[in-house]
Amino acid sequence: MVRSEGGRMELEELARIRQVVETKSEFLCVAHKDADADSLGSALAFAEYLESLGKHVVVAVPDPLPQNLSYLPGYPRVNQFEAPDDAVAVAFDAGSPDRFGSLGERIRRAPLTILFDHHASNEGFGELSIVDRDAAATGVIIFEVLKEWGATVSPDAATNLYAAIFTDTGGFRHDNTTAEVLRLGAELAELGADVVFVALKSYKSRPQSTLRLQSLSASAARYELDGRLIWSEVTLEMLEKAGAKMEETEGIIDVLQSLDSMECALLFKQEGPRLSKVSVRTRGDLAAYSVVGDIGGGGHFRAAGAEVEMTLGEVEAIVLGKVRAVLAGGTSS
């Protein structure tokens, strides 16, 4: 069930959203910048449902379109058309319009915005929203909404939603993997989700450039505080040396957080001379979103991130200084 923070089913909000779905004809489904399978898979699945009702739907992602998600059913349709100005915007898997990059302004000027999200740091935007901070993935919310509405979930939609849930639980390995999540995965498999294909494409299908980049970044890793803190970086020089694109950094943070003594793993990425990103993973009492909250980032208790207009050295100094102080002091921040 899709629930609010207090555990109450958002029936009234769902009813309002359904009324919009039934009465409007034009929709723009938007995945966030640097889209992952949860954001884009949810958008594609919901777009398919809208089209089953005879709606005109455009699916969009801020450039660059992530090639690593090309296995998702419906991927070729993404960014192929322009939505009319009166289209209802449906945003997936992000707590702020800024997270939608170049499409953020398009969302802001939409006549109506619907939001589906599960991030703990959600700011609250859009006229209508379902934000379930306890959900393992936005794909969980979309699946539950479709079931609540009695919608038919096709094998393609099931595959997209399974990919959303599978990847946001780290292949059912993260601590957001519950009995309920596993049951939802089984339901999607019964509906025709290609679970083997999703697992292959998510974790066992990498070009050589990705492996070279992971090797460079892993070799540059630093270990501090008896291995409680591990961090590394991806520089523009590393990308050039590996012949890789920035989207191929996905997975490096998972390598870092595999360290048995880790309480905080950080990956800093150099997007440009004054544009950097940081990914955070934590164990124990440290909240990942608190690590990047002061620099405009957000996310979940165990996983968070930020994009900032700073040099790589500047953001490293700020974030590392905070994490070192917190871990050395034994506080959760």
C-alpha positions in Angstrom: 0.0 0.0 0.0 1.1 3.5 -0.7 1.2 5.2 2.7 2.0 8.6 4.1 4.7 9.1 6.7 2.1 8.5 9.4 1.0 5.2 7.9 -2.3 6.5 6.4 -3.3 5.5 2.9 -3.3 8.5 0.7 -6.7 7.7 -0.7 -7.9 11.3 -1.1 -4.7 12.3 -3.0 -4.9 9.2 -5.1 -8.5 10.0 -5.9 -7.5 13.6 -7.0 -4.7 12.2 -9.1 -7.0 9.7 -10.7 -9.5 12.4 -11.6 -6.8 14.3 -13.4 -5.7 11.2 -15.2 -9.3 10.6 -16.3 -10.1 14.1 -17.4 -6.9 15.4 -19.0 -5.6 14.2 -22.3 -2.0 15.5 -22.5 0.8 14.3 -20.2 4.5 14.8 -19.9 6.2 12.0 -17.8 9.7 13.2 -16.7 12.6 11.2 -15.2 15.2 13.1 -13.2 18.7 14.2 -14.4 21.2 11.3 -14.7 18.2 9.0 -14.7 18.4 5.6 -13.1 16.2 2.6 -13.6 13.8 3.6 -10.8 13.1 7.1 -12.3 12.9 6.1 -16.0 11.4 2.7 -15.4 8.6 4.3 -13.3 8.0 6.9 -15.9 7.8 4.4 -18.8 5.5 2.1 -16.9 3.1 5.0 -15.9 3.2 6.4 -19.5 2.1 3.0 -20.8 -0.8 3.0 -18.3 -1.9 6.5 -19.4 -1.7 5.5 -23.1 -4.0 2.5 -22.3 -6.6 5.1 -21.4 -6.2 6.8 -24.7 -4.0 9.7 -23.5 -1.2 11.3 -25.4 2.0 10.9 -23.5 5.6 12.2 -23.9 8.4 10.7 -21.9 11.4 13.0 -21.4 14.7 12.9 -19.6 17.2 15.8 -19.3 20.2 15.3 -21.6 22.3 13.3 -21.8 20.0 10.3 -22.3 21.5 7.5 -20.3 22.6 4.7 -22.7 23.0 2.2 -19.8 19.2 2.1 -19.5 18.6 1.3 -23.2 17.4 -2.2 -22.2 14.3 -0.8 -20.6 11.1 -1.5 -22.7 10.0 1.8 -24.3 13.4 3.4 -24.2 13.4 4.4 -27.9 10.5 6.7 -27.3 12.3 8.8 -24.8 12.9 12.4 -25.9 11.4 11.8 -29.3 8.6 14.3 -29.1 7.7 17.7 -27.5 4.8 17.9 -25.1 2.2 20.7 -25.6 2.2 23.6 -23.2 -1.0 22.4 -21.6 0.4 18.9 -20.8 0.1 17.7 -17.2 3.7 17.1 -15.8 4.2 13.8 -14.0 7.6 13.8 -12.2 9.2 10.7 -10.9 11.8 9.9 -8.1 13.1 13.3 -7.1 12.4 15.7 -4.3 12.9 19.0 -6.1 12.3 20.5 -9.6 16.0 21.3 -9.7 16.7 17.6 -9.8 15.2 17.5 -13.3 17.9 19.7 -14.7 17.0 21.4 -18.0 13.4 20.1 -17.6 12.9 21.7 -14.2 11.6 24.9 -15.6 9.2 22.9 -17.9 7.8 21.3 -14.8 7.5 24.6 -12.9 5.4 26.2 -15.7 3.2 23.2 -16.3 -0.5 23.9 -15.6 -0.5 21.0 -13.1 2.3 18.8 -11.7 1.9 15.3 -10.2 4.8 13.9 -8.2 5.7 10.3 -7.2 8.7 10.0 -5.0 10.3 8.1 -2.1 13.2 10.3 -1.0 13.6 11.2 2.7 14.8 14.7 1.6 11.8 15.5 -0.5 11.0 19.2 -0.4 7.4 18.8 -1.4 6.5 20.2 -4.8 3.7 19.8 -7.3 0.0 20.4 -6.8 -0.6 16.6 -6.3 1.9 14.2 -4.9 2.4 10.8 -3.4 5.6 10.7 -1.4 6.2 7.5 0.5 9.5 7.8 2.3 9.3 4.2 3.5 9.0 2.8 0.0 12.1 1.0 -1.3 11.7 2.6 -4.7 9.4 4.9 -6.6 8.7 1.8 -8.7 7.0 0.3 -5.6 4.7 3.4 -5.4 3.8 3.2 -9.1 3.1 -0.5 -8.9 0.9 -0.1 -5.9 -1.0 2.8 -7.5 -1.7 0.8 -10.6 -2.9 -2.1 -8.5 -5.1 0.2 -6.5 -6.7 1.5 -9.7 -7.2 -2.0 -11.1 -4.9 -1.3 -14.0 -3.5 -4.1 -16.3 0.2 -4.3 -15.9 1.8 -5.6 -19.2 5.0 -7.6 -19.3 6.8 -4.5 -20.5 5.5 -2.4 -17.7 6.3 -5.2 -15.2 9.9 -5.3 -16.5 10.3 -1.6 -16.1 8.9 -1.7 -12.5 11.0 -4.7 -11.6 14.1 -2.9 -12.9 13.2 0.1 -10.8 12.8 -2.0 -7.6 15.7 -4.4 -8.3 18.2 -1.7 -8.8 17.1 0.6 -6.0 17.5 -2.3 -3.6 20.9 -3.1 -5.0 19.7 -6.4 -6.5 17.7 -7.1 -3.3 20.9 -6.7 -1.2 20.4 -3.3 0.5 18.7 -2.9 3.8 15.5 -1.5 2.2 14.9 -5.1 1.0 11.9 -6.3 3.0 9.5 -9.3 2.7 7.0 -6.9 1.1 9.5 -5.8 -1.5 10.4 -9.4 -2.3 6.7 -10.2 -2.7 6.3 -7.3 -5.1 9.2 -8.6 -7.1 7.6 -12.0 -7.3 4.3 -10.4 -8.4 6.0 -8.6 -11.2 7.8 -11.8 -12.3 4.4 -13.5 -12.5 3.1 -10.6 -14.6 5.9 -11.2 -17.1 8.9 -9.2 -15.9 12.1 -10.5 -17.5 13.9 -10.8 -14.3 17.0 -12.6 -15.7 17.4 -9.9 -18.4 17.1 -7.1 -15.9 19.7 -8.7 -13.6 22.1 -9.2 -16.6 21.8 -5.7 -17.9 21.9 -4.1 -14.4 25.0 -5.8 -13.0 26.6 -8.1 -15.6 26.8 -6.1 -18.8 29.6 -3.5 -18.9 31.8 -2.2 -21.7 35.6 -2.4 -21.3 35.7 1.4 -20.7 33.6 1.0 -17.6 35.9 -1.7 -16.2 38.9 0.5 -16.9 37.3 3.5 -15.2 36.3 1.4 -12.1 39.9 0.1 -11.9 41.3 3.7 -12.0 39.0 5.0 -9.4 39.3 1.9 -7.1 43.1 2.2 -7.3 42.9 5.8 -6.2 40.7 5.0 -3.1 41.8 6.4 0.3 41.2 4.7 3.6 40.8 6.7 6.8 39.8 6.2 10.4 40.7 2.5 10.4 38.7 1.9 7.2 35.5 3.4 8.6 35.8 6.1 5.8 36.7 5.1 2.3 36.6 7.6 -0.6 37.8 8.1 -4.1 37.2 10.3 -7.1 36.6 10.3 -10.9 38.4 13.1 -12.7 38.1 14.3 -16.2 41.6 12.9 -16.8 40.4 9.4 -15.6 37.5 9.5 -18.0 39.7 10.4 -20.9 42.3 7.7 -20.0 39.5 5.0 -19.7 37.7 6.2 -22.8 34.5 6.4 -20.7 31.5 8.6 -20.2 30.4 10.0 -16.9 27.4 7.7 -16.8 29.8 4.8 -16.6 30.7 5.9 -13.0 27.6 4.1 -11.9 28.7 1.1 -9.8 32.0 2.5 -8.5 30.4 3.6 -5.2 29.2 0.0 -4.8 32.8 -1.2 -5.1 33.8 1.3 -2.4 31.0 0.4 0.0 31.9 -3.3 -0.2 34.7 -2.7 2.3 33.8 -4.6 5.4 34.9 -1.9 7.8 33.1 0.9 5.9 30.7 3.3 7.8 30.8 5.9 5.0 31.8 5.6 1.4 32.2 8.7 -0.8 32.7 9.1 -4.5 33.6 12.6 -5.9 33.0 13.2 -9.6 34.5 16.0 -11.7 31.8 17.1 -14.2 33.7 20.3 -15.2 36.1 22.9 -13.9 33.5 24.2 -11.4 30.9 21.4 -11.4 31.2 18.4 -9.2 29.1 15.6 -7.8 29.3 13.4 -4.7 27.7 10.1 -4.0 27.3 8.9 -0.4 26.7 5.5 1.1 26.6 4.7 4.8 26.2 2.1 7.5 25.5 2.4 11.2 24.0 5.6 12.6 25.3 8.1 10.0 22.5 9.4 7.7 23.7 9.7 4.1 21.4 12.6 3.4 22.9 14.6 6.3 26.3 14.4 4.7 25.3 16.5 1.7 22.4 18.5 3.1 24.5 21.6 3.7 25.5 21.7 0.0 22.0 21.3 -1.4 22.0 17.5 -1.8 19.6 14.9 -0.5 18.5 11.3 -0.8 17.9 8.5 1.7 19.3 7.4 5.0 21.7 4.9 3.4 22.3 6.6 0.0 22.4 10.2 -1.0 24.1 12.6 -3.4 24.6 16.2 -4.5 25.6 18.2 -7.6 27.4 21.5 -6.8 29.0 24.4 -8.6 32.4 23.8 -6.9 35.8 22.5 -7.9 36.5 18.9 -7.0 38.9 20.0 -4.3 36.4 22.4 -2.8 33.6 19.9 -2.4 36.0 17.2 -1.2 37.3 19.6 1.5 33.7 20.4 2.7 32.3 16.8 2.7 35.4 15.0 3.9 35.8 17.6 6.7 32.2 17.0 7.9 32.4 13.1 7.7 35.8 13.0 9.5 34.4 15.1 12.3 31.2 13.1 12.6 32.9 9.7 12.5 35.7 10.8 14.9 33.1 12.2 17.3 30.8 9.2 17.1 27.7 11.3 16.3 25.2 10.5 13.6 25.0 14.2 12.4 
